[in-house]
Amino acid sequence: MEDYGRIIIHLEELIQASGLSKNKVSQRAEMQRTQLNNYCKNEVARVDLAVLARLCHVLGVGIDELLEYRPPEDESADAPNTHT
């Protein structure tokens, strides 16, 4: 099977930077706490666009700050996050 890379969700970092608790973010974004944790751990197979929109709204960020495409050749590198 061909490797197409992956999408990285920077939710954990954005929540920390916002100063909000995960409970507050899940409440404001109308999400279950377990669902929020799955997004934080990049353990979602199918993303919900409405959830992404709510997270962007609550955190005051753009989708380009929340999601990052990492090509296959970048996956093997354990480089620190270069996302700004």
Secondary structure as the mmCIF struct_conf table of DSSP 4:
data_model
#
loop_
_struct_conf.conf_type_id
_struct_conf.id
_struct_conf.beg_label_comp_id
_struct_conf.beg_label_asym_id
_struct_conf.beg_label_seq_id
_struct_conf.end_label_comp_id
_struct_conf.end_label_asym_id
_struct_conf.end_label_seq_id
STRN STRN1 ARG A 6 ILE A 9
HELX_RH_AL_P HELX_RH_AL_P1 LEU A 11 SER A 18
TURN_TY1_P TURN_TY1_P1 GLY A 19 GLY A 19
HELX_RH_AL_P HELX_RH_AL_P2 LYS A 22 ARG A 28
TURN_TY1_P TURN_TY1_P2 ALA A 29 GLU A 30
HELX_RH_AL_P HELX_RH_AL_P3 ARG A 33 CYS A 40
TURN_TY1_P TURN_TY1_P3 LYS A 41 ASN A 42
BEND BEND1 ALA A 45 ARG A 46
HELX_RH_AL_P HELX_RH_AL_P4 LEU A 49 LEU A 59
TURN_TY1_P TURN_TY1_P4 GLY A 60 GLY A 60
HELX_RH_AL_P HELX_RH_AL_P5 ILE A 63 LEU A 66
STRN STRN2 LEU A 67 ARG A 70
HELX_RH_AL_P HELX_RH_AL_P6 PRO A 72 GLU A 75
TURN_TY1_P TURN_TY1_P5 SER A 76 SER A 76
HELX_LH_PP_P HELX_LH_PP_P1 ALA A 79 ASN A 81
#
